[in-house]
Amino acid sequence: MGPELTVLILAALLQVVTFAIYAIPANLELGMGYTLSARDREPTRQMSERTARLGRALNNMFEALILFGIAALVIQTTNQSTPDTAALAWVSLAARIAYIPAYAYGLCPGRSLIWAVGFGATVLMLIAALF
């Protein structure tokens, strides 16, 4: 297995961890009655600001993983893996790891800069896959 696929698996596991980091406080704050329901109504309690941010970070992780997954799979299946694409994959993962606490703690503009680094690395991987 090439480095891009290794990083893709690690990124997917990071998404699982991000889900747990969000879901545990969300369940505690909203109550099991609401989180187990169909959620047809608004919750009677609100999540804390940090928990809500973790939820948004999780949603962002889903969005980012789609593009990264495409890049990693295309590079790997077309045998285009290079030290540069491997480094970009690791940069993307490092940015995703840093993004979670940056978002949770509301670091501005740090969160956006970290996101841009990860997004940029993924875009460069997609461009590399074309050549």
Secondary structure, DSSP 8 states (H G I E B T S, - for coil): --HHHHHHHHHHHHHHHHHHHHHHHHHHHH-HHHHTS---S--SS---HHHHHHHHHHHHHHHHHHHHHHHHHHHHHTT---HHHHHHHHHHHHHHHHHHHHHHTT-TTHHHHHHHHHHHHHHHHHHHHH-
